[in-house]
Amino acid sequence: TPRSLTKWCAAQLSAVGDRTLMSGLGTVVLGFGVHFAGLAARACGRLDEAAEHLRSAVERASTVGAHLWWAHSMVELAEVYRLQGADDRSGNVLTALEGTDLPRLSVRLARRMAEVRGAVSA
């Protein structure tokens, strides 16, 4: 079932930690494993675990200067905070992102930010 596959993915991704994930015949750098572990934990409804993973991804991306990875992890962290009922924390994270040029560099990021901001504002 999709739910059992999601749980399996969450377990596998938790194990990769701060490793950088790559895929394909060439090299496609996907980001830190903890970002995707956070997404999987959120999909499983484990919001505290998701927030922990995403905060770790934010920290790691910041440390290495991976600004877009940082921004993508930040917007997903804002979504987790929203799901936890912490709209103020979610709004603060989004405001921090909106104060950068990063949303102009990635259409995908800008769209995701708008989705989360709309849900927070609703």
N, C-alpha and C positions, 0 to 999 in steps of 0.2 A: 504494500500500500504506500501511497505518497508519504504518510506520516511516519511509517517505519523507515523509509528511505531517508527522510529528513533526520530522524534520530541517529541513523547510521552515519550520515554525513557529518552531523554535529560531533559525534565521537571521534571520527577520523580527523576532522579539522582541529579539534582541541589538541590533538597530539602533535601537530606541526608547529605550534607556538609561534615564535618570531622568525621562522624561516621564510624566505621569499619564495613564492610559488611561481613556477614557470610551466608553460605548456606548448606543445606543438613541435613541428619539424624545425622551425626556426626558434627563436626565443621570444616568448611573449611573457613579460613580467607582469604578474597579476597583483602583486602587493604582498603584505605580510599575512601569514596564515591566521594570525589572531583576528584580523578584520573579518575573514570569512567564517571563522569559528564564532564570532559575535553574531553574524547574520544567521548562521545555523541555529545558534542558541535562541535567538529571537523568534525564529520560525517555530521552534519547539515550545515557545512560551516561557522559556527560562530567562526572564528579563534581567535579573541581577547578574547572572553569568554573562549575558550578552553585554551588559554595560561594562563589566570588568574587562572582557576581551577587547571591546572597542576603545576603552580608555587606554589599554595597553598598546593598541594599534596606533592611536593618536600620538602617544608618547614616543613610540619607536619611529614613526614617520617624521616627527618633529626633530628627533635626535639626528637622523641621517639627512635631513633637508629634503625629504620627499613631499613637497608641498601639496600636490594633487592627492596623493594617498592620504595625507593628513586631512585634507578637506573632505574626502569621501568618507573617511572614518568618523569625522566630526558630525557630518549630516546624519549618518546612521545612528550615532550616539544620541543626537537630538531626537530622533524618532523613538529610540528606546526610552528616553526620559519622558517623552510624551505618552507612550504606552503605560509607563509607570504612574502617570498622573502628575508628573512634575513639569507642567507646562512652563513654569518660570525658568527652570534649568534648561529646558529645551529651547525656549526663546533666547536665552543668553548665549547658547552655543550658536544658534543661527545668526544672531546679531554679530558675534565675533567673525563668522564666516562672511557675512555681508560687508564687513569692513575691509575685506581683502579684494584683490583683483582676480582671485581664483575662479569665481563663477563665470567670468568672461572668457576664461581659457578652456572651459569644458561645458558643452551644451548639456551633456548628461548630468553633470553636477548641478548646473543651474536649474534644470527641470526637477531634479530630486529635491533640491532645496525648496523650490516653489511648492512641491507636493507636501513636504513636511510643514512648511510655514503655513500653508492653507489649512492643514489639519490642526495645527496649534491654535490658529486664529479662530477656528470654527467653534 
